[in-house]
Amino acid sequence: VNNVPVAADFLRRASRSPAANPAVFSNLCDLERRLGRHNTAIAAGRQAVSMAPKFAHALNNLAIALQEVGALDEALGFLDQVIKLEPKNAGAHSNRGNTLKLMGRNKEAEVALRRAIKHRPRMASAHNNLAGLYISQHKWDKARAAARKAIAVQPEFAQAYVNLAESYVGEARNAEALEEIKKAVAGAPGHAPAYAVMARILKDLGHFSGALQAASKAVELHRNPQTLVVLAETLDGAGRLEEAVMAAREVLALDPSSTAGQDWLAYILLDKGEAEEAAALFEKTLAARPERVGYYYNIAITKKYSADDPLIRRIEEAISRQDESDPSYVENCMRLHFALGKIQTDCGENDRGFDALHTANRLKRT
């Protein structure tokens, strides 16, 4: 489908016909999702499934739409139904891997993605999704290898170049990252995520003019929470704080549950000296994602604390809960000890604060 809005409009009209079949609603689900109309997409997908409960195409499309709005358990259930109906459906295995990744079940996600590749070895999207999984785990070499396999299969695959660039960004190899992202933009000038990543790379290189151009282009191509977050952080880096706040607030207007939007609005507000609202936003994110204990540090830097503040006990309990087998163990403990050291210093407990900060710096060097 080269013209998604036109095709979606055609299917909307077709869906109003008494003769509309499940395929009409399933395809409408897919197109409405691509247009960012997730509620309409999900309604169409549910209609298709109600008409044909064993229609794998509809189950898969509905699952993708649900995944994108964060209804991960329900999405996984529909994908499991697809795989039960079609055990060798590589697309369903790949989508299942993506869903499991979003749920934090990384080992299962890798199994699902490798199963997709087993059933369809030249499935570029599965290799690319595996690259994305490795990026989330900071396995940069594996991410690069998977992204390059995707590119070998599909040389014009812009998102694979994006992931390849991200793997270099993860190691602060920004010059190499920039070369790869330029390939994505050259091959797919309408691919908004490529411009978003380019903006972040240029910002990190200190090229704020180019970064703002790239971020603005990403928003022009696809004005959604993801591109607006990049615009907000780029504006913040350029010192244009009022515009940055406006962009971050627009993210939350479009998606009130966006943790990235909440985070960047909080960081920008901190830069503006509006610490109280920033702290409330960090607390909101932590309440929604209690496993992201690094937010305790973000909260700790918003004000000066006293010895009786309950945040101290919360941080100590969070430290005690850390599991050494967790890939995020070192980073989480580092940020928690920085937070604890900062607060203890605030309270005049300089020896204890020094010990906590010393532990944090030791972990940082690990």
Disulfide bonds with the S-S distance in Angstrom:
none
